[in-house]
């Protein structure tokens, strides 16, 4: 599903939430129009709850991950150094060494350092 289609569906979900429709009705409406390209019932419920709790943007930028305290240039440099010293180092080893989450190490290696393979 394209990012644009996701944002459009989130907008529709928010619209139906404002009309006080329930998740099942929203699911039916989206699947009537988009069939197999529509969001799952669970994803619709997630975005319905986000609207209900007054959190997040429609584009989801506010919700992508938690605070990125572990993803800064100093930590990225330390992760890079650890990988260059031992190319077969595991993600959990780096996480333990730097005292950051497994997910943060994975994000740094894939998105920031652009390594294509990582070891769990």
N, CA, C and O atoms as a GROMACS GRO file, in nm:
protein
  480
    1UNK      N    1   0.085  -0.117   0.000
    1UNK     CA    2   0.000   0.000   0.000
    1UNK      C    3   0.090   0.124   0.000
    1UNK      O    4   0.184   0.133   0.079
    2UNK      N    5   0.060   0.216  -0.087
    2UNK     CA    6   0.143   0.336  -0.098
    2UNK      C    7   0.121   0.428   0.022
    2UNK      O    8   0.016   0.423   0.088
    3UNK      N    9   0.219   0.510   0.048
    3UNK     CA   10   0.211   0.605   0.159
    3UNK      C   11   0.092   0.700   0.140
    3UNK      O   12   0.022   0.734   0.236
    4UNK      N   13   0.071   0.743   0.016
    4UNK     CA   14  -0.040   0.834  -0.012
    4UNK      C   15  -0.174   0.768   0.019
    4UNK      O   16  -0.263   0.831   0.076
    5UNK      N   17  -0.190   0.640  -0.019
    5UNK     CA   18  -0.314   0.568   0.008
    5UNK      C   19  -0.334   0.551   0.158
    5UNK      O   20  -0.447   0.561   0.207
    6UNK      N   21  -0.226   0.524   0.232
    6UNK     CA   22  -0.236   0.512   0.378
    6UNK      C   23  -0.286   0.642   0.439
    6UNK      O   24  -0.375   0.641   0.524
    7UNK      N   25  -0.229   0.755   0.395
    7UNK     CA   26  -0.270   0.885   0.450
    7UNK      C   27  -0.417   0.912   0.415
    7UNK      O   28  -0.492   0.964   0.497
    8UNK      N   29  -0.457   0.877   0.292
    8UNK     CA   30  -0.597   0.897   0.252
    8UNK      C   31  -0.690   0.814   0.340
    8UNK      O   32  -0.795   0.863   0.384
    9UNK      N   33  -0.654   0.688   0.365
    9UNK     CA   34  -0.738   0.603   0.449
    9UNK      C   35  -0.743   0.655   0.593
    9UNK      O   36  -0.849   0.649   0.656
   10UNK      N   37  -0.632   0.704   0.645
   10UNK     CA   38  -0.631   0.761   0.780
   10UNK      C   39  -0.722   0.882   0.788
   10UNK      O   40  -0.788   0.905   0.889
   11UNK      N   41  -0.724   0.960   0.680
   11UNK     CA   42  -0.813   1.077   0.675
   11UNK      C   43  -0.959   1.033   0.678
   11UNK      O   44  -1.041   1.092   0.748
   12UNK      N   45  -0.990   0.928   0.602
   12UNK     CA   46  -1.126   0.874   0.600
   12UNK      C   47  -1.163   0.819   0.737
   12UNK      O   48  -1.274   0.840   0.785
   13UNK      N   49  -1.070   0.748   0.800
   13UNK     CA   50  -1.096   0.693   0.934
   13UNK      C   51  -1.125   0.806   1.031
   13UNK      O   52  -1.219   0.796   1.111
   14UNK      N   53  -1.046   0.913   1.026
   14UNK     CA   54  -1.069   1.027   1.116
   14UNK      C   55  -1.205   1.091   1.087
   14UNK      O   56  -1.277   1.130   1.179
   15UNK      N   57  -1.239   1.102   0.959
   15UNK     CA   58  -1.369   1.158   0.922
   15UNK      C   59  -1.483   1.074   0.981
   15UNK      O   60  -1.575   1.128   1.042
   16UNK      N   61  -1.476   0.941   0.963
   16UNK     CA   62  -1.580   0.855   1.018
   16UNK      C   63  -1.580   0.856   1.170
   16UNK      O   64  -1.685   0.844   1.233
   17UNK      N   65  -1.461   0.871   1.231
   17UNK     CA   66  -1.455   0.882   1.378
   17UNK      C   67  -1.531   1.005   1.423
   17UNK      O   68  -1.606   1.000   1.521
   18UNK      N   69  -1.513   1.117   1.352
   18UNK     CA   70  -1.586   1.239   1.388
   18UNK      C   71  -1.737   1.221   1.372
   18UNK      O   72  -1.814   1.284   1.444
   19UNK      N   73  -1.779   1.137   1.280
   19UNK     CA   74  -1.921   1.107   1.262
   19UNK      C   75  -1.969   1.001   1.361
   19UNK      O   76  -2.085   0.961   1.358
   20UNK      N   77  -1.878   0.956   1.449
   20UNK     CA   78  -1.905   0.856   1.554
   20UNK      C   79  -1.935   0.717   1.497
   20UNK      O   80  -2.008   0.640   1.559
   21UNK      N   81  -1.879   0.686   1.380
   21UNK     CA   82  -1.892   0.551   1.326
   21UNK      C   83  -1.798   0.458   1.402
   21UNK      O   84  -1.695   0.502   1.453
   22UNK      N   85  -1.834   0.332   1.408
   22UNK     CA   86  -1.746   0.236   1.476
   22UNK      C   87  -1.648   0.175   1.376
   22UNK      O   88  -1.661   0.195   1.255
   23UNK      N   89  -1.552   0.101   1.427
   23UNK     CA   90  -1.445   0.044   1.344
   23UNK      C   91  -1.499  -0.053   1.238
   23UNK      O   92  -1.449  -0.057   1.126
   24UNK      N   93  -1.600  -0.130   1.274
   24UNK     CA   94  -1.656  -0.227   1.181
   24UNK      C   95  -1.718  -0.157   1.060
   24UNK      O   96  -1.701  -0.201   0.946
   25UNK      N   97  -1.790  -0.049   1.085
   25UNK     CA   98  -1.851   0.026   0.975
   25UNK      C   99  -1.744   0.090   0.886
   25UNK      O  100  -1.757   0.090   0.764
   26UNK      N  101  -1.639   0.142   0.948
   26UNK     CA  102  -1.529   0.202   0.871
   26UNK      C  103  -1.463   0.094   0.785
   26UNK      O  104  -1.434   0.116   0.668
   27UNK      N  105  -1.439  -0.022   0.844
   27UNK     CA  106  -1.379  -0.135   0.772
   27UNK      C  107  -1.463  -0.171   0.649
   27UNK      O  108  -1.410  -0.188   0.540
   28UNK      N  109  -1.594  -0.181   0.667
   28UNK     CA  110  -1.684  -0.214   0.556
   28UNK      C  111  -1.675  -0.110   0.445
   28UNK      O  112  -1.666  -0.144   0.327
   29UNK      N  113  -1.677   0.016   0.485
   29UNK     CA  114  -1.672   0.124   0.386
   29UNK      C  115  -1.539   0.123   0.308
   29UNK      O  116  -1.540   0.135   0.186
   30UNK      N  117  -1.428   0.108   0.378
   30UNK     CA  118  -1.298   0.108   0.311
   30UNK      C  119  -1.283  -0.013   0.219
   30UNK      O  120  -1.229  -0.001   0.109
   31UNK      N  121  -1.330  -0.129   0.263
   31UNK     CA  122  -1.320  -0.249   0.180
   31UNK      C  123  -1.416  -0.247   0.063
   31UNK      O  124  -1.392  -0.311  -0.039
   32UNK      N  125  -1.525  -0.175   0.076
   32UNK     CA  126  -1.618  -0.159  -0.035
   32UNK      C  127  -1.552  -0.082  -0.149
   32UNK      O  128  -1.572  -0.112  -0.267
   33UNK      N  129  -1.473   0.019  -0.112
   33UNK     CA  130  -1.408   0.103  -0.213
   33UNK      C  131  -1.273   0.048  -0.257
   33UNK      O  132  -1.245   0.045  -0.377
   34UNK      N  133  -1.190   0.005  -0.163
   34UNK     CA  134  -1.052  -0.032  -0.194
   34UNK      C  135  -1.026  -0.183  -0.196
   34UNK      O  136  -0.915  -0.225  -0.228
   35UNK      N  137  -1.122  -0.263  -0.163
   35UNK     CA  138  -1.114  -0.410  -0.155
   35UNK      C  139  -0.983  -0.456  -0.092
   35UNK      O  140  -0.958  -0.426   0.025
   36UNK      N  141  -0.899  -0.529  -0.166
   36UNK     CA  142  -0.779  -0.587  -0.105
   36UNK      C  143  -0.672  -0.484  -0.070
   36UNK      O  144  -0.578  -0.517   0.004
   37UNK      N  145  -0.682  -0.363  -0.119
   37UNK     CA  146  -0.584  -0.258  -0.086
   37UNK      C  147  -0.619  -0.181   0.041
   37UNK      O  148  -0.544  -0.093   0.083
   38UNK      N  149  -0.732  -0.213   0.101
   38UNK     CA  150  -0.775  -0.142   0.222
   38UNK      C  151  -0.697  -0.190   0.343
   38UNK      O  152  -0.638  -0.298   0.343
   39UNK      N  153  -0.697  -0.107   0.447
   39UNK     CA  154  -0.631  -0.143   0.573
   39UNK      C  155  -0.701  -0.260   0.639
   39UNK      O  156  -0.819  -0.287   0.615
   40UNK      N  157  -0.626  -0.329   0.723
   40UNK     CA  158  -0.684  -0.437   0.801
   40UNK      C  159  -0.774  -0.379   0.910
   40UNK      O  160  -0.767  -0.260   0.941
   41UNK      N  161  -0.856  -0.463   0.966
   41UNK     CA  162  -0.945  -0.421   1.075
   41UNK      C  163  -0.863  -0.372   1.195
   41UNK      O  164  -0.901  -0.276   1.262
   42UNK      N  165  -0.750  -0.438   1.221
   42UNK     CA  166  -0.665  -0.398   1.334
   42UNK      C  167  -0.602  -0.260   1.311
   42UNK      O  168  -0.595  -0.178   1.403
   43UNK      N  169  -0.558  -0.234   1.188
   43UNK     CA  170  -0.499  -0.104   1.157
   43UNK      C  171  -0.604   0.007   1.168
   43UNK      O  172  -0.576   0.116   1.216
   44UNK      N  173  -0.725  -0.023   1.123
   44UNK     CA  174  -0.834   0.074   1.134
   44UNK      C  175  -0.863   0.103   1.280
   44UNK      O  176  -0.881   0.219   1.319
   45UNK      N  177  -0.868  -0.002   1.362
   45UNK     CA  178  -0.892   0.017   1.506
   45UNK      C  179  -0.781   0.100   1.569
   45UNK      O  180  -0.808   0.186   1.654
   46UNK      N  181  -0.657   0.076   1.529
   46UNK     CA  182  -0.544   0.155   1.581
   46UNK      C  183  -0.563   0.303   1.551
   46UNK      O  184  -0.550   0.387   1.640
   47UNK      N  185  -0.594   0.335   1.424
   47UNK     CA  186  -0.608   0.476   1.387
   47UNK      C  187  -0.735   0.537   1.444
   47UNK      O  188  -0.738   0.657   1.471
   48UNK      N  189  -0.840   0.457   1.464
   48UNK     CA  190  -0.961   0.506   1.529
   48UNK      C  191  -0.927   0.547   1.672
   48UNK      O  192  -0.968   0.653   1.719
   49UNK      N  193  -0.850   0.460   1.743
   49UNK     CA  194  -0.809   0.490   1.880
   49UNK      C  195  -0.717   0.611   1.888
   49UNK      O  196  -0.726   0.689   1.983
   50UNK      N  197  -0.632   0.628   1.790
   50UNK     CA  198  -0.545   0.746   1.786
   50UNK      C  199  -0.630   0.872   1.775
   50UNK      O  200  -0.604   0.971   1.843
   51UNK      N  201  -0.733   0.868   1.690
   51UNK     CA  202  -0.824   0.983   1.680
   51UNK      C  203  -0.899   1.004   1.811
   51UNK      O  204  -0.916   1.117   1.856
   52UNK      N  205  -0.943   0.894   1.870
   52UNK     CA  206  -1.018   0.901   1.996
   52UNK      C  207  -0.936   0.964   2.107
   52UNK      O  208  -0.988   1.039   2.189
   53UNK      N  209  -0.807   0.932   2.111
   53UNK     CA  210  -0.719   0.984   2.216
   53UNK      C  211  -0.657   1.118   2.182
   53UNK      O  212  -0.582   1.174   2.262
   54UNK      N  213  -0.687   1.171   2.062
   54UNK     CA  214  -0.637   1.302   2.024
   54UNK      C  215  -0.487   1.305   1.998
   54UNK      O  216  -0.424   1.410   2.011
   55UNK      N  217  -0.430   1.191   1.961
   55UNK     CA  218  -0.286   1.184   1.937
   55UNK      C  219  -0.258   1.175   1.787
   55UNK      O  220  -0.339   1.123   1.711
   56UNK      N  221  -0.142   1.226   1.748
   56UNK     CA  222  -0.089   1.200   1.614
   56UNK      C  223  -0.151   1.279   1.502
   56UNK      O  224  -0.261   1.332   1.512
   57UNK      N  225  -0.075   1.285   1.394
   57UNK     CA  226  -0.119   1.347   1.270
   57UNK      C  227  -0.181   1.239   1.183
   57UNK      O  228  -0.165   1.119   1.209
   58UNK      N  229  -0.250   1.281   1.082
   58UNK     CA  230  -0.305   1.188   0.985
   58UNK      C  231  -0.192   1.118   0.911
   58UNK      O  232  -0.204   1.000   0.876
   59UNK      N  233  -0.081   1.189   0.884
   59UNK     CA  234   0.028   1.127   0.810
   59UNK      C  235   0.113   1.035   0.896
   59UNK      O  236   0.200   0.966   0.844
   60UNK      N  237   0.090   1.031   1.028
   60UNK     CA  238   0.157   0.938   1.116
   60UNK      C  239   0.298   0.977   1.155
   60UNK      O  240   0.366   0.901   1.224
   61UNK      N  241   0.344   1.095   1.113
   61UNK     CA  242   0.482   1.133   1.142
   61UNK      C  243   0.508   1.145   1.292
   61UNK      O  244   0.620   1.118   1.337
   62UNK      N  245   0.408   1.184   1.368
   62UNK     CA  246   0.425   1.198   1.512
   62UNK      C  247   0.434   1.062   1.581
   62UNK      O  248   0.483   1.053   1.694
   63UNK      N  249   0.386   0.956   1.515
   63UNK     CA  250   0.376   0.826   1.579
   63UNK      C  251   0.489   0.731   1.542
   63UNK      O  252   0.500   0.624   1.602
   64UNK      N  253   0.573   0.766   1.448
   64UNK     CA  254   0.676   0.675   1.402
   64UNK      C  255   0.784   0.660   1.506
   64UNK      O  256   0.873   0.743   1.518
   65UNK      N  257   0.775   0.553   1.582
   65UNK     CA  258   0.874   0.524   1.684
   65UNK      C  259   0.860   0.614   1.805
   65UNK      O  260   0.776   0.704   1.809
   66UNK      N  261   0.944   0.590   1.900
   66UNK     CA  262   0.947   0.673   2.020
   66UNK      C  263   1.047   0.784   2.003
   66UNK      O  264   1.088   0.814   1.891
   67UNK      N  265   1.086   0.847   2.112
   67UNK     CA  266   1.184   0.953   2.102
   67UNK      C  267   1.316   0.895   2.050
   67UNK      O  268   1.356   0.786   2.090
   68UNK      N  269   1.381   0.968   1.962
   68UNK     CA  270   1.501   0.914   1.899
   68UNK      C  271   1.627   0.954   1.974
   68UNK      O  272   1.722   1.004   1.914
   69UNK      N  273   1.628   0.933   2.104
   69UNK     CA  274   1.744   0.969   2.184
   69UNK      C  275   1.865   0.883   2.151
   69UNK      O  276   1.978   0.929   2.163
   70UNK      N  277   1.842   0.759   2.110
   70UNK     CA  278   1.954   0.670   2.079
   70UNK      C  279   2.003   0.688   1.936
   70UNK      O  280   2.111   0.639   1.901
   71UNK      N  281   1.927   0.757   1.855
   71UNK     CA  282   1.964   0.772   1.715
   71UNK      C  283   2.022   0.911   1.692
   71UNK      O  284   1.957   0.999   1.637
   72UNK      N  285   2.146   0.928   1.735
   72UNK     CA  286   2.215   1.053   1.707
   72UNK      C  287   2.348   1.020   1.643
   72UNK      O  288   2.385   0.903   1.635
   73UNK      N  289   2.421   1.120   1.598
   73UNK     CA  290   2.544   1.095   1.523
   73UNK      C  291   2.651   1.029   1.608
   73UNK      O  292   2.730   0.950   1.556
   74UNK      N  293   2.657   1.058   1.738
   74UNK     CA  294   2.758   0.995   1.824
   74UNK      C  295   2.732   0.845   1.837
   74UNK      O  296   2.824   0.764   1.824
   75UNK      N  297   2.607   0.809   1.863
   75UNK     CA  298   2.572   0.668   1.876
   75UNK      C  299   2.592   0.596   1.742
   75UNK      O  300   2.643   0.485   1.738
   76UNK      N  301   2.551   0.662   1.632
   76UNK     CA  302   2.568   0.602   1.500
   76UNK      C  303   2.716   0.577   1.472
   76UNK      O  304   2.751   0.474   1.414
   77UNK      N  305   2.801   0.668   1.511
   77UNK     CA  306   2.946   0.650   1.491
   77UNK      C  307   2.998   0.532   1.574
   77UNK      O  308   3.082   0.457   1.526
   78UNK      N  309   2.947   0.516   1.695
   78UNK     CA  310   2.988   0.404   1.780
   78UNK      C  311   2.940   0.271   1.722
   78UNK      O  312   3.012   0.172   1.726
   79UNK      N  313   2.819   0.269   1.669
   79UNK     CA  314   2.767   0.148   1.605
   79UNK      C  315   2.852   0.115   1.483
   79UNK      O  316   2.889  -0.001   1.463
   80UNK      N  317   2.882   0.215   1.402
   80UNK     CA  318   2.964   0.195   1.283
   80UNK      C  319   3.102   0.140   1.322
   80UNK      O  320   3.151   0.047   1.257
   81UNK      N  321   3.162   0.196   1.425
   81UNK     CA  322   3.294   0.149   1.470
   81UNK      C  323   3.287   0.004   1.515
   81UNK      O  324   3.376  -0.075   1.485
   82UNK      N  325   3.182  -0.032   1.588
   82UNK     CA  326   3.166  -0.170   1.634
   82UNK      C  327   3.155  -0.267   1.517
   82UNK      O  328   3.210  -0.377   1.520
   83UNK      N  329   3.084  -0.225   1.414
   83UNK     CA  330   3.066  -0.311   1.297
   83UNK      C  331   3.197  -0.323   1.219
   83UNK      O  332   3.231  -0.432   1.172
   84UNK      N  333   3.269  -0.213   1.206
   84UNK     CA  334   3.394  -0.217   1.130
   84UNK      C  335   3.500  -0.302   1.200
   84UNK      O  336   3.584  -0.363   1.134
   85UNK      N  337   3.497  -0.306   1.332
   85UNK     CA  338   3.592  -0.389   1.407
   85UNK      C  339   3.562  -0.537   1.386
   85UNK      O  340   3.652  -0.619   1.369
   86UNK      N  341   3.432  -0.571   1.386
   86UNK     CA  342   3.391  -0.711   1.370
   86UNK      C  343   3.267  -0.714   1.283
   86UNK      O  344   3.156  -0.687   1.330
   87UNK      N  345   3.284  -0.747   1.154
   87UNK     CA  346   3.173  -0.744   1.059
   87UNK      C  347   3.063  -0.845   1.092
   87UNK      O  348   2.951  -0.832   1.043
   88UNK      N  349   3.093  -0.944   1.173
   88UNK     CA  350   2.991  -1.045   1.206
   88UNK      C  351   2.932  -1.022   1.346
   88UNK      O  352   2.871  -1.112   1.403
   89UNK      N  353   2.950  -0.903   1.400
   89UNK     CA  354   2.895  -0.873   1.532
   89UNK      C  355   2.742  -0.874   1.525
   89UNK      O  356   2.684  -0.830   1.426
   90UNK      N  357   2.679  -0.925   1.628
   90UNK     CA  358   2.533  -0.934   1.631
   90UNK      C  359   2.473  -0.804   1.685
   90UNK      O  360   2.535  -0.731   1.762
   91UNK      N  361   2.352  -0.777   1.642
   91UNK     CA  362   2.281  -0.657   1.684
   91UNK      C  363   2.269  -0.651   1.836
   91UNK      O  364   2.290  -0.545   1.896
   92UNK      N  365   2.236  -0.764   1.898
   92UNK     CA  366   2.218  -0.763   2.043
   92UNK      C  367   2.350  -0.736   2.116
   92UNK      O  368   2.349  -0.680   2.226
   93UNK      N  369   2.462  -0.774   2.056
   93UNK     CA  370   2.592  -0.746   2.117
   93UNK      C  371   2.620  -0.595   2.118
   93UNK      O  372   2.666  -0.540   2.217
   94UNK      N  373   2.590  -0.530   2.007
   94UNK     CA  374   2.609  -0.385   1.999
   94UNK      C  375   2.514  -0.315   2.094
   94UNK      O  376   2.552  -0.220   2.163
   95UNK      N  377   2.389  -0.362   2.098
   95UNK     CA  378   2.289  -0.302   2.188
   95UNK      C  379   2.334  -0.310   2.333
   95UNK      O  380   2.323  -0.213   2.407
   96UNK      N  381   2.384  -0.426   2.374
   96UNK     CA  382   2.431  -0.443   2.511
   96UNK      C  383   2.553  -0.355   2.539
   96UNK      O  384   2.562  -0.293   2.645
   97UNK      N  385   2.645  -0.350   2.444
   97UNK     CA  386   2.768  -0.272   2.462
   97UNK      C  387   2.738  -0.123   2.477
   97UNK      O  388   2.797  -0.056   2.561
   98UNK      N  389   2.646  -0.071   2.395
   98UNK     CA  390   2.616   0.072   2.394
   98UNK      C  391   2.498   0.109   2.484
   98UNK      O  392   2.466   0.227   2.500
   99UNK      N  393   2.435   0.008   2.542
   99UNK     CA  394   2.321   0.028   2.630
   99UNK      C  395   2.206   0.102   2.560
   99UNK      O  396   2.150   0.198   2.613
  100UNK      N  397   2.174   0.054   2.440
  100UNK     CA  398   2.059   0.105   2.366
  100UNK      C  399   1.976  -0.015   2.322
  100UNK      O  400   2.021  -0.129   2.333
  101UNK      N  401   1.858   0.009   2.272
  101UNK     CA  402   1.768  -0.100   2.236
  101UNK      C  403   1.814  -0.170   2.108
  101UNK      O  404   1.885  -0.114   2.025
  102UNK      N  405   1.769  -0.294   2.096
  102UNK     CA  406   1.794  -0.374   1.976
  102UNK      C  407   1.739  -0.301   1.853
  102UNK      O  408   1.804  -0.295   1.749
  103UNK      N  409   1.619  -0.245   1.868
  103UNK     CA  410   1.555  -0.173   1.757
  103UNK      C  411   1.633  -0.051   1.714
  103UNK      O  412   1.640  -0.020   1.595
  104UNK      N  413   1.692   0.020   1.810
  104UNK     CA  414   1.772   0.138   1.777
  104UNK      C  415   1.896   0.100   1.698
  104UNK      O  416   1.932   0.168   1.602
  105UNK      N  417   1.961  -0.008   1.739
  105UNK     CA  418   2.079  -0.055   1.665
  105UNK      C  419   2.039  -0.093   1.524
  105UNK      O  420   2.107  -0.057   1.428
  106UNK      N  421   1.930  -0.166   1.512
  106UNK     CA  422   1.882  -0.208   1.380
  106UNK      C  423   1.850  -0.088   1.293
  106UNK      O  424   1.888  -0.084   1.176
  107UNK      N  425   1.782   0.011   1.349
  107UNK     CA  426   1.746   0.131   1.274
  107UNK      C  427   1.871   0.206   1.228
  107UNK      O  428   1.878   0.252   1.114
  108UNK      N  429   1.969   0.218   1.316
  108UNK     CA  430   2.092   0.289   1.281
  108UNK      C  431   2.165   0.215   1.168
  108UNK      O  432   2.211   0.277   1.073
  109UNK      N  433   2.176   0.082   1.180
  109UNK     CA  434   2.250   0.008   1.079
  109UNK      C  435   2.182   0.010   0.943
  109UNK      O  436   2.248   0.019   0.840
  110UNK      N  437   2.050   0.000   0.942
  110UNK     CA  438   1.977  -0.006   0.815
  110UNK      C  439   1.952   0.134   0.756
  110UNK      O  440   1.981   0.157   0.639
  111UNK      N  441   1.899   0.225   0.835
  111UNK     CA  442   1.857   0.355   0.782
  111UNK      C  443   1.968   0.459   0.778
  111UNK      O  444   1.979   0.535   0.682
  112UNK      N  445   2.050   0.464   0.882
  112UNK     CA  446   2.152   0.569   0.889
  112UNK      C  447   2.284   0.528   0.825
  112UNK      O  448   2.344   0.605   0.750
  113UNK      N  449   2.329   0.405   0.854
  113UNK     CA  450   2.457   0.360   0.800
  113UNK      C  451   2.440   0.288   0.666
  113UNK      O  452   2.537   0.263   0.594
  114UNK      N  453   2.314   0.255   0.634
  114UNK     CA  454   2.276   0.192   0.508
  114UNK      C  455   2.345   0.057   0.483
  114UNK      O  456   2.381   0.025   0.369
  115UNK      N  457   2.363  -0.022   0.590
  115UNK     CA  458   2.407  -0.159   0.573
  115UNK      C  459   2.286  -0.240   0.530
  115UNK      O  460   2.175  -0.216   0.579
  116UNK      N  461   2.306  -0.336   0.441
  116UNK     CA  462   2.192  -0.410   0.391
  116UNK      C  463   2.164  -0.538   0.469
  116UNK      O  464   2.053  -0.591   0.463
  117UNK      N  465   2.262  -0.590   0.542
  117UNK     CA  466   2.242  -0.712   0.618
  117UNK      C  467   2.285  -0.690   0.761
  117UNK      O  468   2.390  -0.630   0.787
  118UNK      N  469   2.204  -0.736   0.852
  118UNK     CA  470   2.240  -0.730   0.993
  118UNK      C  471   2.217  -0.867   1.055
  118UNK      O  472   2.133  -0.944   1.009
  119UNK      N  473   2.292  -0.895   1.160
  119UNK     CA  474   2.279  -1.022   1.229
  119UNK      C  475   2.204  -1.001   1.359
  119UNK      O  476   2.236  -0.911   1.436
  120UNK      N  477   2.105  -1.084   1.383
  120UNK     CA  478   2.027  -1.071   1.506
  120UNK      C  479   2.111  -1.120   1.619
  120UNK      O  480   2.066  -1.119   1.734
   0.00000   0.00000   0.00000
